[in-house]
Amino acid sequence: MSLLAEILAHKRAEAAGLGPAPRSRFEPRPAPLARGPGQPLRLITEIKRRSPSAGPLSTALSVGERARVYQHAGASMLSVLTDAKYFDGAFDHLRLAREASTLPLLCKDFIVSERQLDWARASGADAVLLIVRCLAPPELDALLGACRARGLTPLVEVATDAEAARARDAGAELVGVNARDLDTLAMDPDGAARILAGLPPGVTRVHLSGVASAQDVRQLAARRLDAALIGEALMRQADPAPLLAEMCAAAG
């Protein structure tokens, strides 16, 4: 069994056991990532404690402290990992980030159930990641509709041409292309760039994975992209502010 298959099997069992989410006390906020002419590349900064590819990451800052640092340094959005077993995350991390920052929040997890959407919404998420590779076509269609019904913005992740076509057919308006293959964990930034360039007009384009330096951000900013997600490079830093400030300066 591949790691992704293992994660999905665990996630489906976990989601089936989730109780009803509490009523949300947070109003959903817009997640404006579209980049107008002359505007800088939007940077989505991530809060995660561990990953299968990177291992343990920095916990020098609390979730709330890191959220505040990211906002002060110029991030446009926060991505918060909520998977516990593989990423040391929690839905409560969304709440902590929401209470510490005014930036829109992306719930990043392996979403397979509407019950997870309810918990994300109740915990303060404004957007939710939906991974095409993890969902059958009817599941993707249903979860896209369920997101919108809850006021959540769906960010649809793809990594291949076929997955990009599936996202297009489902009517995805915000699409992230992962430069890392979730099955092999191999990186293919050139392939990601090609898929991003081929997305249809009107789609907001997001580069996912592998952004490690200000130079990487500068190269992405020169392309027809709207946003880029930065995870492990910042999460390796006890104080991510200097690196993020350099990246924001390079974003245009």
Secondary structure, DSSP 8 states (H G I E B T S, - for coil): --HHHHHHHHHHHHHHT--------S----------TT---EEEEEE-SEETTTEE---SS-HHHHHHHHHHHT-SEEEEE--STTT---HHHHHHHHHH--S-EEEES----HHHHHHHHHTT-SEEEEEGGGS-HHHHHHHHHHHHHTT-EEEEEE-SHHHHHHHHHTT-SEEEEESB-TTT--B-HHHHHHHHHTS-TT-EEEEES---SHHHHHHHHTSS-SEEEE-HHHHT-SS-HHHHHHHHHHT-
